[in-house]
Amino acid sequence: MLVVRAPEQLKALGDDLRSKIVILLRDGAHSTTELAAKLGLPKGTVGHHVKVLERAGLIHVVRTRQVRAMTEKLYGRTARLFLFEGTDADAEDVWNVAAASLRRASEEMLPIGDDAQTTFGLVRARLSEADARRLVRRVQKLVDDFRAADGDEGEEYGFAAAFYRRRLDA
C-alpha cells in the first residue's frame, strides 16, 4: 500500500492516460512497447508518461530482459493499492485523481441491461459531521471487504466509491 500525498504523485495520477497505465500494471509488469500496444498509442507517447509515473515513485523497473541487442525494462507498480491524501493546497490535484478514477470505472462498466450485479447511484444528503465520519468509516470498510474478497477464481468486478463534500457551485 502506498499513501499518495506528494503533489507530483497526485498530478501524475490525475492524467487519464497515466491512470490507464497504472491500471494495466496492476495485473503484472509490462514494457513500454507492451503498454503502447495495449493502449493503441505510439511508444514515445507512452514512454513519456511512464517516465512521469516513475519519477513520481508510482511505478518502477521490476526486471529487464534482452530483446535483440537492447535491454528492455519491464515496469510494475510500487504498490498494489494507492490511498490518496491531500492538503487544501492539493485539492485540485486530488479532484483530478478522483475524476480520472471515476472515468476509468465508467469505461469498464458493462452495459447495465439485465446484469443485476451492476448497480450505482448518486445521492446527495445534508449530514452532520458525526454522520459524515460514520459513513466514511462504512465506505472504507466496504472497500476493505471488496479488496479482501479478491481471489484467483471468478469473474472480474470493479468497485468505485466516492464520499465527498459537495461544491456549492456545481
Beta strands, then each sheet from edge to edge (+ up, - down):
strand 1: 2-4
strand 2: 30-31
strand 3: 59-67
strand 4: 70-77
strand 5: 82-84
sheet 1: 1+ 5+
sheet 2: 2+ 4- 3+
end
